[in-house]
């Protein structure tokens, strides 16, 4: 009797040990899609036995949305899908190593932005499609690269036609993989303007800040790459008219109410953006600038002026850093920035004037680009 109980226990442990890995594996059984209650789009549900380890979304074209689910040993055989709405053309299915990929092709003139998140049951994964306009869809597509399925372990087959997962998946069909990803560079051009305050650093004699204006013609080069954590790099530059200088300097330095030092500046800034939403994108800019003197005068109490061209440097070189926000509204980009710059070269070149003063400039600018 004791031997029988031991044998039964051993058999139970053997069966349980064999079933446990299967029960622990994530399985994709079905994909369903339904219209949102507010009528603004659709929700695609991935019916899973357990939540996937991770997922990735890409929208490389305005009519193409890609999604990858990752899980060790994910089972995705005989997956079925509900009937597609008219705004969806087809779904291509890509079995991957430890995952599955879907290529969702939208119908012509159907434009969506997407967002993925776990269901409240913490098992199924939901992919929301929210209707948008063509300009927003194009902007999203310009910022993202197409997923290369080969990079995730997809093995190509002999067929030349992609597998269309419409009603039931046929595991014998293999989709064709698009291996070449075109680069998508874009340039935004516009204007900026705002308030500024200028002074200098490096010398301790008395003076006050000069409060004036800055304005510019600018452009931003948007790169098609992403850095870690979804940071999007770019280059920002332009031609700025910048009013620098200071007021009420010490009398033994300059007899003047205002020292006006105005420049045409060209910054070359690295721009790092993070898309919080398809519309709002905070950013950081950082880099050097070069300024060319266009006006150097001191203004006295009686409003008389005297040129300072003979004692000031014609070129100013320095560094600039700033933070800002971009708001993408269709074809236009509204932006605002807080910028601070420091000069690396002395303002004055004449030995009788030069005490090592270097420009310090702070500005708040707003503008738009298209």
C-alpha positions as CSV (number, residue, x, y, z in Angstrom):
1,X,0.0,0.0,0.0
2,X,2.8,2.3,0.9
3,X,4.5,1.5,-2.4
4,X,1.3,2.3,-4.3
5,X,1.1,5.7,-2.6
6,X,4.7,6.5,-3.4
7,X,4.2,5.5,-7.0
8,X,1.0,7.6,-7.3
9,X,2.8,10.6,-5.8
10,X,5.7,10.2,-8.1
11,X,3.4,9.9,-11.1
12,X,1.5,13.1,-10.0
13,X,4.8,15.0,-9.6
14,X,5.9,13.9,-13.0
15,X,2.7,14.9,-14.7
16,X,2.7,18.3,-12.8
17,X,6.3,19.0,-13.7
18,X,5.5,18.3,-17.3
19,X,2.4,20.5,-17.4
20,X,3.8,23.4,-15.4
21,X,6.0,24.8,-18.2
22,X,3.1,24.6,-20.6
23,X,0.8,26.4,-18.2
24,X,3.4,29.0,-17.5
25,X,3.9,29.8,-21.2
26,X,2.1,32.7,-22.8
27,X,-0.3,31.8,-25.5
28,X,-2.0,34.1,-28.1
29,X,-5.4,32.5,-28.9
30,X,-7.3,35.2,-30.7
31,X,-7.3,38.8,-31.9
32,X,-10.5,40.8,-31.8
33,X,-11.3,44.4,-32.9
34,X,-14.2,46.5,-31.8
35,X,-15.3,50.2,-32.2
36,X,-14.8,52.4,-29.2
37,X,-17.8,53.5,-27.3
38,X,-17.2,57.1,-28.1
39,X,-17.0,56.4,-31.9
40,X,-13.5,58.0,-32.2
41,X,-11.7,54.8,-33.2
42,X,-11.2,51.1,-32.5
43,X,-9.6,48.9,-29.9
44,X,-7.7,45.7,-30.9
45,X,-7.5,43.1,-28.2
46,X,-4.8,40.4,-28.0
47,X,-6.4,37.6,-26.1
48,X,-3.5,36.1,-24.1
49,X,-3.2,33.5,-21.3
50,X,-0.7,35.7,-19.5
51,X,0.6,39.2,-20.2
52,X,3.5,39.4,-22.6
53,X,6.9,40.3,-21.3
54,X,7.1,43.4,-23.5
55,X,5.8,44.9,-26.7
56,X,6.8,47.5,-29.4
57,X,4.8,49.7,-31.7
58,X,5.9,51.4,-34.9
59,X,4.0,53.5,-37.5
60,X,6.5,53.9,-40.4
61,X,3.8,54.8,-43.0
62,X,0.5,56.7,-42.7
63,X,-1.3,53.5,-43.6
64,X,0.9,50.9,-41.8
65,X,1.1,50.1,-38.1
66,X,3.4,47.4,-36.8
67,X,3.3,45.7,-33.4
68,X,5.5,43.1,-31.8
69,X,4.8,41.0,-28.7
70,X,7.7,39.4,-26.9
71,X,7.6,36.5,-24.5
72,X,9.8,33.5,-24.0
73,X,8.3,30.5,-25.8
74,X,5.2,32.4,-26.8
75,X,2.6,30.1,-28.4
76,X,0.8,31.6,-31.4
77,X,-0.4,28.8,-33.5
78,X,-3.9,28.7,-35.0
79,X,-4.6,32.3,-34.0
80,X,-8.0,33.6,-35.3
81,X,-9.1,37.2,-35.7
82,X,-12.5,38.8,-35.9
83,X,-13.8,40.4,-39.1
84,X,-12.0,43.6,-39.9
85,X,-13.8,47.0,-40.1
86,X,-13.8,48.7,-43.5
87,X,-11.0,51.1,-42.4
88,X,-8.6,48.2,-42.2
89,X,-7.4,46.5,-45.3
90,X,-5.5,43.4,-44.0
91,X,-3.3,42.1,-41.3
92,X,0.0,40.3,-42.0
93,X,1.3,37.7,-39.5
94,X,4.9,37.2,-38.6
95,X,5.9,34.3,-36.3
96,X,9.1,35.3,-34.5
97,X,11.6,33.8,-32.1
98,X,10.0,34.3,-28.6
99,X,7.3,36.5,-30.0
100,X,4.9,37.4,-32.8
101,X,4.6,40.4,-35.1
102,X,1.6,42.0,-36.9
103,X,1.7,44.3,-39.8
104,X,-1.6,46.2,-39.9
105,X,-2.4,47.8,-43.3
106,X,-5.0,50.5,-43.2
107,X,-7.4,51.4,-46.0
108,X,-6.8,54.4,-48.2
109,X,-7.7,57.7,-46.5
110,X,-7.9,56.1,-43.1
111,X,-5.6,57.8,-40.6
112,X,-5.0,56.7,-37.0
113,X,-2.6,57.3,-34.1
114,X,-2.1,54.3,-31.8
115,X,-1.4,53.6,-28.1
116,X,-1.0,50.2,-26.5
117,X,-1.6,49.3,-22.8
118,X,-2.5,46.3,-20.7
119,X,-6.2,45.5,-20.0
120,X,-7.5,45.8,-16.5
121,X,-7.4,42.0,-16.2
122,X,-3.5,42.4,-16.5
123,X,-3.5,39.6,-19.1
124,X,-4.8,40.9,-22.4
125,X,-3.0,43.6,-24.4
126,X,-5.1,46.4,-26.0
127,X,-4.1,48.5,-29.0
128,X,-6.1,51.6,-29.4
129,X,-6.6,53.3,-32.8
130,X,-7.7,56.9,-32.5
131,X,-8.8,58.7,-35.7
132,X,-6.6,61.7,-36.7
133,X,-5.9,63.8,-39.8
134,X,-3.5,63.1,-42.6
135,X,-1.0,65.8,-41.4
136,X,-0.7,64.2,-37.9
137,X,-0.4,60.7,-39.4
138,X,2.4,61.9,-41.7
139,X,4.3,63.5,-38.8
140,X,4.1,60.3,-36.8
141,X,5.3,58.3,-39.8
142,X,8.2,60.7,-40.4
143,X,9.5,60.1,-36.8
144,X,9.5,56.3,-36.9
145,X,11.3,53.6,-38.6
146,X,9.9,50.4,-40.1
147,X,10.5,47.3,-38.0
148,X,12.9,44.8,-39.6
149,X,11.3,41.4,-38.8
150,X,14.6,39.6,-39.4
151,X,16.1,41.4,-36.4
152,X,13.6,39.6,-34.2
153,X,14.2,36.1,-35.6
154,X,11.8,35.9,-38.5
155,X,12.7,33.2,-41.0
156,X,11.6,33.8,-44.6
157,X,9.9,31.1,-46.6
158,X,9.5,30.4,-50.3
159,X,6.2,32.3,-50.8
160,X,6.3,35.7,-52.2
161,X,3.0,36.8,-50.8
162,X,2.6,37.9,-47.1
163,X,0.3,35.9,-44.9
164,X,-3.0,37.8,-44.4
165,X,-4.5,37.1,-41.0
166,X,-8.1,37.8,-41.7
167,X,-10.2,35.0,-40.3
168,X,-7.8,32.2,-39.4
169,X,-4.0,32.0,-39.5
170,X,-2.4,29.4,-41.8
171,X,1.0,28.5,-40.2
172,X,2.3,27.2,-43.6
173,X,2.3,30.6,-45.1
174,X,5.2,33.0,-44.5
175,X,5.0,36.7,-45.1
176,X,7.6,38.6,-47.1
177,X,9.9,40.8,-45.1
178,X,10.7,44.3,-46.1
179,X,14.4,44.6,-45.2
180,X,15.3,48.1,-46.5
181,X,14.1,51.0,-44.2
182,X,14.2,54.3,-46.0
183,X,15.6,57.3,-44.0
184,X,13.0,60.0,-43.4
185,X,14.6,63.4,-42.8
186,X,12.5,66.5,-42.5
187,X,13.1,70.2,-42.1
188,X,10.9,72.8,-40.3
189,X,11.4,76.4,-41.2
190,X,10.0,79.4,-39.3
191,X,10.5,82.5,-37.2
192,X,11.1,83.2,-33.5
193,X,11.1,86.3,-31.3
194,X,11.0,87.3,-27.7
195,X,12.4,89.2,-24.8
196,X,16.0,89.2,-23.7
197,X,18.2,90.5,-20.9
198,X,22.0,90.9,-21.4
199,X,25.0,91.6,-19.3
200,X,28.6,90.3,-19.0
201,X,30.6,88.2,-16.6
202,X,34.2,88.0,-15.6
203,X,34.6,91.4,-14.1
204,X,33.2,92.8,-10.9
205,X,32.7,96.5,-11.6
206,X,29.2,97.9,-11.3
207,X,26.7,97.7,-14.2
208,X,23.1,96.8,-14.9
209,X,21.5,94.5,-17.4
210,X,20.2,95.7,-20.7
211,X,16.7,94.5,-21.5
212,X,15.8,94.3,-25.2
213,X,14.5,91.9,-27.9
214,X,15.7,89.0,-30.0
215,X,14.2,87.7,-33.3
216,X,15.3,85.2,-35.9
217,X,14.6,83.1,-38.9
218,X,15.1,79.5,-37.8
219,X,15.1,75.9,-39.1
220,X,15.1,72.5,-37.5
221,X,16.4,69.3,-39.0
222,X,14.5,66.3,-37.7
223,X,16.4,63.0,-37.8
224,X,14.7,59.6,-38.4
225,X,16.5,58.0,-35.5
226,X,15.7,57.4,-31.8
227,X,18.2,57.4,-28.9
228,X,17.6,55.3,-25.8
229,X,14.4,56.1,-23.8
230,X,12.7,57.3,-27.0
231,X,14.7,60.5,-27.3
232,X,14.6,61.9,-30.8
233,X,17.7,63.9,-32.0
234,X,17.8,66.8,-34.3
235,X,19.7,70.0,-35.3
236,X,18.4,73.5,-34.7
237,X,19.9,76.6,-36.3
238,X,19.0,79.9,-37.8
239,X,20.0,83.6,-38.1
240,X,19.3,85.6,-35.0
241,X,19.4,89.4,-34.4
242,X,20.5,89.6,-30.8
243,X,20.8,92.8,-28.7
244,X,23.5,92.5,-26.0
245,X,25.4,95.0,-23.9
246,X,24.8,96.5,-20.4
247,X,23.6,99.7,-18.7
248,X,25.1,102.2,-16.3
249,X,28.7,101.0,-16.2
250,X,31.2,102.3,-13.7
251,X,32.2,105.8,-14.6
252,X,35.9,105.0,-14.6
253,X,35.2,102.3,-17.3
254,X,32.7,104.0,-19.6
255,X,30.8,107.2,-19.3
256,X,27.5,106.0,-20.6
257,X,23.9,105.2,-19.8
258,X,23.8,102.2,-22.1
259,X,26.4,100.2,-24.0
260,X,24.7,98.7,-27.1
261,X,26.4,95.7,-28.6
262,X,24.2,94.1,-31.3
263,X,25.0,90.9,-33.3
264,X,23.9,88.7,-36.0
265,X,24.2,85.2,-34.4
266,X,24.2,81.8,-36.0
267,X,23.9,78.9,-33.4
268,X,24.4,75.3,-34.3
269,X,22.5,73.3,-31.6
270,X,21.9,69.7,-31.0
271,X,18.3,69.2,-30.2
272,X,16.9,66.3,-28.1
273,X,13.1,65.9,-28.1
274,X,10.8,63.5,-26.2
275,X,7.3,63.0,-27.6
276,X,5.0,63.0,-24.6
277,X,2.0,62.8,-27.1
278,X,1.8,63.1,-30.9
279,X,1.2,66.8,-30.3
280,X,3.4,67.8,-27.3
281,X,7.2,67.4,-27.3
282,X,9.5,68.9,-24.7
283,X,13.1,69.4,-25.9
284,X,16.6,70.4,-24.9
285,X,19.1,72.4,-27.1
286,X,22.8,72.7,-26.6
287,X,25.7,73.9,-28.7
288,X,28.0,76.7,-29.9
289,X,27.2,80.0,-31.6
290,X,29.1,82.6,-33.5
291,X,28.1,86.2,-33.5
292,X,29.0,89.0,-36.0
293,X,29.0,92.6,-34.7
294,X,26.5,94.9,-36.5
295,X,26.4,97.7,-33.9
296,X,28.7,98.9,-31.1
297,X,27.8,102.2,-29.4
298,X,27.6,103.9,-26.1
299,X,24.7,106.2,-25.3
300,X,25.2,109.0,-22.8
301,X,22.7,110.8,-20.6
302,X,22.1,113.5,-23.3
303,X,21.3,110.8,-25.9
304,X,24.5,111.4,-27.7
305,X,26.2,108.4,-29.2
306,X,29.7,107.3,-29.8
307,X,30.9,104.3,-31.8
308,X,32.9,101.6,-30.0
309,X,33.9,99.8,-33.2
310,X,37.6,100.5,-32.6
311,X,37.7,98.9,-29.2
312,X,35.3,95.9,-29.6
313,X,35.7,92.5,-31.3
314,X,33.9,92.0,-34.5
315,X,33.3,88.3,-33.8
316,X,31.8,86.7,-30.6
317,X,32.0,83.0,-30.0
318,X,30.2,81.2,-27.2
319,X,27.9,78.4,-26.0
320,X,24.2,78.2,-25.7
321,X,21.8,75.9,-23.8
322,X,18.0,76.0,-23.6
323,X,14.8,74.0,-22.9
324,X,11.5,74.3,-24.6
325,X,8.2,72.8,-25.9
326,X,7.0,72.1,-29.4
327,X,3.3,71.9,-30.1
328,X,2.5,70.1,-33.4
329,X,-0.7,71.4,-34.9
330,X,-1.3,69.9,-38.3
331,X,1.3,71.5,-40.7
332,X,2.5,74.0,-38.1
333,X,4.7,73.7,-35.1
334,X,4.3,76.2,-32.3
335,X,7.3,76.4,-30.0
336,X,8.6,78.2,-26.9
337,X,12.1,78.3,-25.5
338,X,14.1,79.5,-22.5
339,X,17.7,80.1,-23.6
340,X,20.9,81.1,-21.9
341,X,24.3,81.8,-23.5
342,X,27.8,82.7,-22.4
343,X,30.5,84.2,-24.5
344,X,33.9,82.6,-24.7
345,X,35.7,85.6,-26.1
346,X,36.3,89.0,-24.6
347,X,34.0,91.8,-25.6
348,X,36.8,94.4,-25.9
349,X,40.0,94.1,-27.9
350,X,41.6,97.4,-27.0
351,X,44.0,96.9,-24.1
352,X,42.8,100.1,-22.4
353,X,39.2,98.7,-22.4
354,X,39.7,95.0,-22.1
355,X,39.3,93.7,-18.6
356,X,38.1,90.2,-19.7
357,X,34.4,91.0,-20.0
358,X,32.4,88.2,-21.8
359,X,28.8,88.3,-22.8
360,X,26.0,86.7,-20.8
361,X,22.5,86.6,-22.5
362,X,19.2,85.2,-21.4
363,X,16.1,85.1,-23.5
364,X,12.5,83.8,-23.7
365,X,11.4,83.3,-27.3
366,X,8.3,81.9,-29.0
367,X,7.6,81.2,-32.6
368,X,6.2,78.9,-35.3
369,X,7.6,76.6,-37.9
370,X,6.1,74.7,-40.8
